[in-house]
Amino acid sequence: MASHSAHAGVGIDWDARYVAGDTPWDKGAAHPALLARLKKLPIAGRVLVPGCGVGHDVRAIAAGGAAFVLGLDVAPSALNLARSYPKAGNECYQEGDFLTGNAVQPSSFDVLFEHTCLCAIPPERRADYVRAAAAALHDGGFLLAVFFTNPENPNPHSPPFRCDLAEMGLLFSDDFEIVKSSAAVPTYSEREGRETLCLLRKKTRPAMPLR
Ligand SMILES: C[S@@+](CC[C@H](N)C(=O)[O-])C[C@H]1O[C@@H](n2cnc3c(N)ncnc32)[C@H](O)[C@@H]1O
């Protein structure tokens, strides 16, 4: 029998959290800063949402007219819930571990949208997250992120893990350039001052010279 650890992410049984309904991060709607941005500027093209949970952000981006939106998550129970919502556009969901770097076709996305996924990943696996994000995007593709920075970090041994912005700048700097970074507004009252809205762009690699 498959154990829960098969869809546990990294040492955390995310599926069990969804089964138990213990999902305080789920606000029942897409992030307000994403909704505000979509109102001004819809996200076009092929979009990947890693750690999509029950897919509120996926559906908001799909409803905004993106060509295709894929919600990826390790927790099958979250995805079952996601699939129970009416279709909003051209979205679908896939079970998979984003950190492996091969859950999706390489270079097949124009945009990656992130919301409380990086902070769910143990700091020692963050480099894998960056590698997987860079692998999923084509050169010049965008990573739009609502990073939960969680500066107080009451429990450093369990998520949400603190994400120090200076460290994160370094972490992403090999593969991405930061286009814009500001406080994520609007947001929920308990997250004020604890989130950053970042737009990063995957660097274009020069072609390898022929020998
Ligand atoms: C804090 S929740 C956020 C869910 C959703 N983004 C939201 O804001 O409602 C983190 C999500 O990341 C998923 N997750 C954790 N590790 C993952 C991994 N390695 N690959 C894909 N999803 C992962 C969990 O199952 C969970 O749904």
The ligand as a MOL file (V3000), in Angstrom:
LIG
                    3D

  0  0  0     0  0            999 V3000
M  V30 BEGIN CTAB
M  V30 COUNTS 27 29 0 0 0
M  V30 BEGIN ATOM
M  V30 1 C 1.1390 26.4280 2.5030 0
M  V30 2 S 0.3940 25.4490 1.2730 0 CHG=1
M  V30 3 C -0.0940 26.6760 0.0840 0
M  V30 4 C -1.1450 26.1950 -0.8970 0
M  V30 5 C -1.6270 27.2660 -1.8720 0
M  V30 6 N -0.5360 27.8570 -2.6140 0
M  V30 7 C -2.3950 28.3190 -1.1150 0
M  V30 8 O -1.8570 29.4190 -0.9200 0
M  V30 9 O -3.5320 28.0230 -0.6960 0 CHG=-1
M  V30 10 C 1.8110 24.6980 0.4830 0
M  V30 11 C 1.3960 23.7710 -0.6250 0
M  V30 12 O 2.5740 23.2840 -1.2680 0
M  V30 13 C 2.4090 21.9020 -1.5310 0
M  V30 14 N 3.7620 21.3290 -1.6370 0
M  V30 15 C 4.6840 21.1740 -0.6510 0
M  V30 16 N 5.8120 20.6390 -1.1300 0
M  V30 17 C 5.6170 20.4670 -2.4640 0
M  V30 18 C 6.4180 19.9620 -3.5080 0
M  V30 19 N 7.6590 19.5250 -3.2670 0
M  V30 20 N 5.9050 19.9150 -4.7670 0
M  V30 21 C 4.6360 20.3540 -5.0100 0
M  V30 22 N 3.8220 20.8420 -4.0440 0
M  V30 23 C 4.3060 20.9080 -2.7910 0
M  V30 24 C 1.5890 21.3880 -0.3600 0
M  V30 25 O 0.9280 20.1790 -0.6090 0
M  V30 26 C 0.6230 22.5530 -0.1470 0
M  V30 27 O -0.5340 22.4120 -0.9170 0
M  V30 END ATOM
M  V30 BEGIN BOND
M  V30 1 1 1 2
M  V30 2 1 2 3
M  V30 3 1 2 10
M  V30 4 1 3 4
M  V30 5 1 4 5
M  V30 6 1 5 6
M  V30 7 1 5 7
M  V30 8 2 7 8
M  V30 9 1 7 9
M  V30 10 1 10 11
M  V30 11 1 11 12
M  V30 12 1 11 26
M  V30 13 1 12 13
M  V30 14 1 13 14
M  V30 15 1 13 24
M  V30 16 1 14 15
M  V30 17 1 14 23
M  V30 18 2 15 16
M  V30 19 1 16 17
M  V30 20 1 17 18
M  V30 21 2 17 23
M  V30 22 1 18 19
M  V30 23 2 18 20
M  V30 24 1 20 21
M  V30 25 2 21 22
M  V30 26 1 22 23
M  V30 27 1 24 25
M  V30 28 1 24 26
M  V30 29 1 26 27
M  V30 END BOND
M  V30 END CTAB
M  END
